[in-house]
Amino acid sequence: MRFVIFICITLATVSCKKSKEPAIEPKVYPEFVNGTIDYQSRQRKYILHIPSSYDGTKEVPLVIFLHGGGGNAQNAQGFTNFNQVSKNNGFLMVYPQGFFEASANSFVWADGRGLAPDILGIDDVGFIDNLVTALKNEYKINAKKVYLCGFSNGSFLTQKIAFEKNTQFAAIGTLGGTMNLSLFNSGNPNRAIPMMFVFGTADPLVPYNGGVVTGSNTAPVVGIEQAVNYWVTKNQCQTILPPVDLPNTNTTDNSTVTVFEYINGIKGSKVKFYKVINGGHTFPGVKVPNQTTLGETNLDISASQELWDFFKQFEL
């Protein structure tokens, strides 16, 4: 009888303690945080965009965008218009910045193709992984809903991460890039990953069918269709959907979009390819002035919105 009474008293005490735990008080956060973390004895920088709906009381998704070569964390925001998508959908949006500065405020990632930051031993794969961990520790982030994407130099880094350190990401988006030939030939990702590609058929820098990126002396890259097929095979996608020609809503952008989708992969993984017909080395949905040498910018879609619509289907 005494034992039963003791158990009852103990349960009642635990119940009281639980009921007295203070609720998380909502906070007001700034829209932008200019942050730093130390990695490889270097101070690494990033900009975090926080939507007004975030008050720190519940977990939200996190999206990481990696700028292109010669970009930075600040101009990546205007280049993508991702902050508006973040506001509309309530996820945290972070823009990490490369460390190697090719010229004033112009940064390059160590993406594995033998660029200067690769030669210097800068570990951007590890930096991104450590940044995600640091943000999880500071903010209420749903660890099952962390997504990675990047453009050009940043897109090649997304693929390197997909092969080498992918455990924190539920899905990945690659725009204006493919993957290094060495990854294609000998890389071995440890799991299937939902993957989205956006690529222009008239890209003047990254060749559609593979080869060496224009203006560089780096290692060759595979063609976009090879990269797509790699992940279709890796994810063991069982169903190929009929190609879909998206509505040509903007008839002045000299481009259209056809979507190829491969579904029913391992654990529900998919691969989606936005083939931008006559598109250049550009980010669909955002027309950047004075960059005609990069080719046409498709305005029928918003790449940022398409990425989020793809990402939100998946949990780690």
Helices and strands as residue ranges (DSSP letters): H 2-19, E 32-39, E 42-49, E 60-66, H 75-80, H 82-89, E 92-96, E 100-103, E 106-108, H 116-119, H 124-138, E 141-151, H 153-164, E 171-175, H 181-186, E 195-200, E 210-211, E 221-222, H 224-234, E 239-240, E 244-245, E 256-263, G 266-268, E 271-277, G 292-294, H 303-311
